[in-house]
Amino acid sequence: MSEYKMRVSGIEKSFPGVKALSNIEFAVRKGTVHALCGENGAGKSTLMKIIMGLYKADKGQIYIDEQPVDIKNPIQARELGISMIAQELNYVPELSVEENLFLGRLPVNKIGKVDWKKVRKDTKKFLEQEKLPYSPTQKLKTLTVSEIQMLEIIKAVTNNAQIVIMDEPTSSITDREVKQLFDKINELKAKGVAIVYISHKMDEVFQIADDITVLRDGTVVSTDRAEDIDIDTVIHRMVGRPLSNVYPKEEVELGEKALEVEGFAADGVFKDINFYARKGEIVGFAGLVGAGRTEVMRAVFGLDEHKEGVVKLHGSPMKIKCPEDSIKNGLVMLSESRREDGIVPVRSISENAVLASLKSYIYGGYSHNKKQKDEVSAMFKKMNVKAPGLDTEIGKLSGGNQQKVLLARWMLCKPDVMILDEPTRGIDVGAKFEIYKLMTEIVKENKAVVMVSSELPELIGMCDRIYIMCQGMITGCITRDEFSQELIMRYATGTQI
């Protein structure tokens, strides 16, 4: 009997203008975690979508227990024992926890009606098992991204799946929840479940993986046992070049205060928020999930209301009632969620890039398409956006390239202050490096950057100062000579006096 639960052989897939996968050989052993590593656009998600029946391969064969299978759709994949946690969360905000957990697989009774008693009973059991304090009837729109991600994980592993694909499962969850996930993975391994684990967090990969396959430009570069390889080798194989300095921080002369926030408060969300960012400065915001960092930034930008407080740009108080007011005054914000607040997936990358700066391309009663095309092309070249052409739908790009397009959108507005909320979430080390370099270039142009991040190493690596939040309040502010993960966590948990 074969040791492999699933194997793919000779898989190829092309899209207009690009070959996404070429002669892919990939196999997952029973009861193991097989990490799939590669830059955004390397072909990882495309391969997984073929396995899930979302895409049809041009060539090649999928085997389960060494039996050839033809997977035409996700329903068939589920019947074959394959389950997937997607990188971009797929849920219905207006439906309840129990409805989302059983979406697409609602149990029915003898007369063909949905067995809601079983749905409620099973949902309660799953929530109790995972120690999640939600009500089965609670709507998903009332939960945080982190909480929804945990529910998606439960949904995938409670389907009696024998093959579980996890695409960036820890991108939006806390360290405590990561431990819960790893405990669940070990339980699944003990039951003989095969797990494909996709992550750009190399420390996680080496903590959980038994085997590691590296993809680059749609081809398999290598497959090794985890104990036979190290992080530097994996990164080198992923990007095709060594990254000698992961955080390209440069010393930049600081100028006057570009952004000042004073006495900011919103009922039940945050209070007494005071911070500033100078020209030439990268200011970080750290804190645990639910600390209020994103909520503060959304209110500063004008996405959400606030009760009291003042926002000053270059020393002048601003009345910011909506994002348009902020953009006019040179303040822009890259939001935490690409899918919900960022991209328009069915429109081209060019259209997405100019959404916030259309007025600069329309004058004299005409749309100046050449100017738009030239400026967008130059910005994409600067940011190394990988796409077949400007007319490519943004929804067809990898997560990292989508993030670069969104950054280009705000750069085209020529801002003075950029708020970046989790700018490197779910993207590979190569794309992260490029975004870090871009942040450095921005502040060298006498601008200010405010970065919210859940990854302490990147805050420590890139920031000049870090504010730390806990329960809706700023509990500390530290400078580079004070930076340490331990000190930040003490402020973040409210234990630093």
Solvent accessible surface area in square Angstrom, and as a share of the most:
residue,aa,sasa,rsa
1,M,227,1.01
2,S,38,0.25
3,E,92,0.41
4,Y,69,0.26
5,K,26,0.11
6,M,1,0.00
7,R,65,0.24
8,V,0,0.00
9,S,31,0.20
10,G,19,0.18
11,I,1,0.00
12,E,29,0.13
13,K,27,0.11
14,S,52,0.34
15,F,61,0.25
16,P,118,0.74
17,G,75,0.72
18,V,73,0.42
19,K,104,0.44
20,A,16,0.12
21,L,0,0.00
22,S,34,0.22
23,N,92,0.47
24,I,0,0.00
25,E,84,0.38
26,F,8,0.03
27,A,21,0.16
28,V,0,0.00
29,R,47,0.17
30,K,70,0.30
31,G,19,0.18
32,T,12,0.07
33,V,0,0.00
34,H,5,0.02
35,A,0,0.00
36,L,0,0.00
37,C,1,0.00
38,G,0,0.00
39,E,25,0.11
40,N,16,0.08
41,G,55,0.53
42,A,3,0.02
43,G,8,0.07
44,K,13,0.06
45,S,41,0.27
46,T,21,0.12
47,L,0,0.00
48,M,0,0.00
49,K,68,0.29
50,I,5,0.02
51,I,0,0.00
52,M,19,0.08
53,G,8,0.08
54,L,99,0.49
55,Y,73,0.28
56,K,128,0.54
57,A,20,0.16
58,D,82,0.43
59,K,127,0.54
60,G,45,0.44
61,Q,59,0.26
62,I,12,0.06
63,Y,49,0.19
64,I,16,0.08
65,D,61,0.32
66,E,59,0.26
67,Q,117,0.52
68,P,85,0.53
69,V,27,0.15
70,D,67,0.35
71,I,9,0.05
72,K,139,0.59
73,N,64,0.33
74,P,51,0.32
75,I,105,0.53
76,Q,53,0.24
77,A,0,0.00
78,R,77,0.28
79,E,136,0.61
80,L,59,0.29
81,G,13,0.13
82,I,1,0.01
83,S,12,0.08
84,M,39,0.17
85,I,2,0.01
86,A,26,0.20
87,Q,36,0.16
88,E,44,0.20
89,L,28,0.14
90,N,83,0.43
91,Y,45,0.17
92,V,58,0.33
93,P,61,0.38
94,E,95,0.42
95,L,53,0.26
96,S,11,0.07
97,V,0,0.00
98,E,11,0.05
99,E,51,0.23
100,N,7,0.04
101,L,3,0.01
102,F,12,0.05
103,L,72,0.36
104,G,57,0.54
105,R,52,0.19
106,L,64,0.32
107,P,25,0.16
108,V,93,0.53
109,N,64,0.33
110,K,209,0.89
111,I,136,0.69
112,G,53,0.51
113,K,133,0.56
114,V,47,0.27
115,D,40,0.21
116,W,119,0.42
117,K,177,0.75
118,K,93,0.40
119,V,0,0.00
120,R,90,0.33
121,K,149,0.63
122,D,20,0.10
123,T,0,0.00
124,K,97,0.41
125,K,96,0.41
126,F,24,0.10
127,L,5,0.03
128,E,130,0.58
129,Q,105,0.47
130,E,23,0.10
131,K,168,0.71
132,L,14,0.07
133,P,124,0.78
134,Y,24,0.09
135,S,51,0.33
136,P,15,0.10
137,T,76,0.44
138,Q,59,0.26
139,K,87,0.37
140,L,1,0.01
141,K,114,0.48
142,T,85,0.49
143,L,18,0.09
144,T,59,0.35
145,V,48,0.27
146,S,4,0.03
147,E,48,0.22
148,I,4,0.02
149,Q,1,0.01
150,M,4,0.02
151,L,7,0.04
152,E,23,0.10
153,I,5,0.02
154,I,3,0.02
155,K,44,0.19
156,A,4,0.03
157,V,17,0.10
158,T,28,0.17
159,N,34,0.17
160,N,138,0.71
161,A,6,0.05
162,Q,74,0.33
163,I,0,0.00
164,V,1,0.00
165,I,0,0.00
166,M,0,0.00
167,D,4,0.02
168,E,4,0.02
169,P,0,0.00
170,T,2,0.01
171,S,16,0.10
172,S,11,0.07
173,I,17,0.09
174,T,33,0.19
175,D,119,0.62
176,R,160,0.59
177,E,11,0.05
178,V,22,0.13
179,K,131,0.56
180,Q,39,0.17
181,L,1,0.01
182,F,14,0.06
183,D,66,0.34
184,K,33,0.14
185,I,0,0.00
186,N,79,0.41
187,E,86,0.39
188,L,13,0.07
189,K,50,0.21
190,A,91,0.71
191,K,151,0.64
192,G,27,0.26
193,V,5,0.03
194,A,0,0.00
195,I,0,0.00
196,V,0,0.00
197,Y,0,0.00
198,I,1,0.01
199,S,1,0.01
200,H,8,0.03
201,K,51,0.22
202,M,13,0.06
203,D,98,0.51
204,E,13,0.06
205,V,0,0.00
206,F,56,0.23
207,Q,131,0.58
208,I,14,0.07
209,A,13,0.10
210,D,38,0.20
211,D,2,0.01
212,I,1,0.00
213,T,0,0.00
214,V,0,0.00
215,L,1,0.00
216,R,80,0.29
217,D,112,0.58
218,G,1,0.01
219,T,56,0.33
220,V,50,0.28
221,V,57,0.33
222,S,23,0.15
223,T,73,0.43
224,D,39,0.20
225,R,99,0.36
226,A,13,0.10
227,E,140,0.63
228,D,104,0.54
229,I,22,0.11
230,D,79,0.41
231,I,66,0.33
232,D,110,0.57
233,T,45,0.26
234,V,0,0.00
235,I,23,0.12
236,H,86,0.38
237,R,73,0.27
238,M,0,0.00
239,V,10,0.06
240,G,43,0.42
241,R,94,0.34
242,P,97,0.61
243,L,29,0.15
244,S,119,0.77
245,N,81,0.42
246,V,66,0.38
247,Y,61,0.23
248,P,21,0.13
249,K,37,0.16
250,E,79,0.36
251,E,149,0.67
252,V,34,0.19
253,E,159,0.71
254,L,69,0.34
255,G,33,0.32
256,E,107,0.48
257,K,78,0.33
258,A,1,0.00
259,L,0,0.00
260,E,27,0.12
261,V,1,0.01
262,E,69,0.31
263,G,31,0.29
264,F,0,0.00
265,A,11,0.08
266,A,13,0.10
267,D,106,0.55
268,G,93,0.90
269,V,68,0.39
270,F,9,0.04
271,K,117,0.49
272,D,90,0.46
273,I,0,0.00
274,N,72,0.37
275,F,7,0.03
276,Y,57,0.22
277,A,0,0.00
278,R,87,0.32
279,K,38,0.16
280,G,2,0.02
281,E,2,0.01
282,I,1,0.00
283,V,0,0.00
284,G,0,0.00
285,F,0,0.00
286,A,0,0.00
287,G,12,0.11
288,L,76,0.38
289,V,60,0.34
290,G,63,0.60
291,A,5,0.04
292,G,5,0.04
293,R,19,0.07
294,T,31,0.18
295,E,68,0.30
296,V,0,0.00
297,M,0,0.00
298,R,60,0.22
299,A,3,0.02
300,V,0,0.00
301,F,6,0.03
302,G,8,0.08
303,L,69,0.34
304,D,55,0.28
305,E,160,0.72
306,H,65,0.29
307,K,136,0.58
308,E,96,0.43
309,G,28,0.27
310,V,60,0.34
311,V,8,0.04
312,K,46,0.19
313,L,3,0.02
314,H,75,0.33
315,G,44,0.43
316,S,54,0.35
317,P,91,0.57
318,M,54,0.24
319,K,176,0.74
320,I,17,0.08
321,K,168,0.71
322,C,51,0.30
323,P,38,0.24
324,E,87,0.39
325,D,36,0.18
326,S,0,0.00
327,I,42,0.22
328,K,144,0.61
329,N,52,0.26
330,G,11,0.10
331,L,0,0.00
332,V,1,0.00
333,M,4,0.02
334,L,2,0.01
335,S,13,0.09
336,E,48,0.22
337,S,27,0.17
338,R,22,0.08
339,R,118,0.43
340,E,110,0.49
341,D,72,0.37
342,G,9,0.09
343,I,19,0.10
344,V,56,0.32
345,P,64,0.40
346,V,108,0.62
347,R,121,0.44
348,S,12,0.08
349,I,2,0.01
350,S,12,0.08
351,E,66,0.29
352,N,1,0.00
353,A,0,0.00
354,V,3,0.02
355,L,83,0.41
356,A,28,0.21
357,S,11,0.07
358,L,75,0.37
359,K,159,0.67
360,S,54,0.35
361,Y,2,0.01
362,I,90,0.45
363,Y,108,0.41
364,G,70,0.67
365,G,74,0.71
366,Y,159,0.61
367,S,61,0.39
368,H,62,0.28
369,N,101,0.52
370,K,152,0.64
371,K,74,0.31
372,Q,31,0.14
373,K,121,0.51
374,D,71,0.37
375,E,54,0.24
376,V,0,0.00
377,S,46,0.29
378,A,62,0.48
379,M,27,0.12
380,F,14,0.06
381,K,173,0.73
382,K,103,0.44
383,M,12,0.05
384,N,65,0.33
385,V,22,0.13
386,K,101,0.43
387,A,37,0.29
388,P,71,0.45
389,G,32,0.31
390,L,38,0.19
391,D,127,0.66
392,T,23,0.14
393,E,67,0.30
394,I,0,0.00
395,G,37,0.35
396,K,140,0.59
397,L,20,0.10
398,S,28,0.18
399,G,12,0.12
400,G,1,0.01
401,N,7,0.04
402,Q,15,0.07
403,Q,4,0.02
404,K,9,0.04
405,V,0,0.00
406,L,4,0.02
407,L,1,0.01
408,A,0,0.00
409,R,16,0.06
410,W,24,0.09
411,M,15,0.07
412,L,14,0.07
413,C,27,0.16
414,K,146,0.62
415,P,1,0.01
416,D,53,0.27
417,V,0,0.00
418,M,1,0.00
419,I,0,0.00
420,L,1,0.00
421,D,0,0.00
422,E,10,0.04
423,P,0,0.00
424,T,2,0.01
425,R,42,0.15
426,G,10,0.09
427,I,0,0.00
428,D,1,0.01
429,V,21,0.12
430,G,0,0.00
431,A,6,0.05
432,K,19,0.08
433,F,33,0.14
434,E,33,0.15
435,I,2,0.01
436,Y,3,0.01
437,K,93,0.39
438,L,13,0.06
439,M,1,0.00
440,T,5,0.03
441,E,73,0.33
442,I,1,0.00
443,V,3,0.02
444,K,99,0.42
445,E,89,0.40
446,N,88,0.45
447,K,34,0.14
448,A,0,0.00
449,V,0,0.00
450,V,0,0.00
451,M,0,0.00
452,V,1,0.00
453,S,0,0.00
454,S,56,0.36
455,E,46,0.21
456,L,23,0.11
457,P,67,0.42
458,E,1,0.01
459,L,0,0.00
460,I,43,0.22
461,G,13,0.12
462,M,0,0.00
463,C,0,0.00
464,D,21,0.11
465,R,24,0.09
466,I,0,0.00
467,Y,12,0.05
468,I,0,0.00
469,M,0,0.00
470,C,20,0.12
471,Q,161,0.72
472,G,4,0.04
473,M,74,0.33
474,I,39,0.20
475,T,54,0.31
476,G,11,0.10
477,C,57,0.34
478,I,2,0.01
479,T,58,0.34
480,R,92,0.34
481,D,133,0.69
482,E,86,0.39
483,F,31,0.13
484,S,46,0.30
485,Q,91,0.40
486,E,120,0.54
487,L,30,0.15
488,I,1,0.00
489,M,65,0.29
490,R,88,0.32
491,Y,40,0.15
492,A,3,0.02
493,T,65,0.38
494,G,48,0.46
495,T,88,0.51
496,Q,54,0.24
497,I,207,1.05
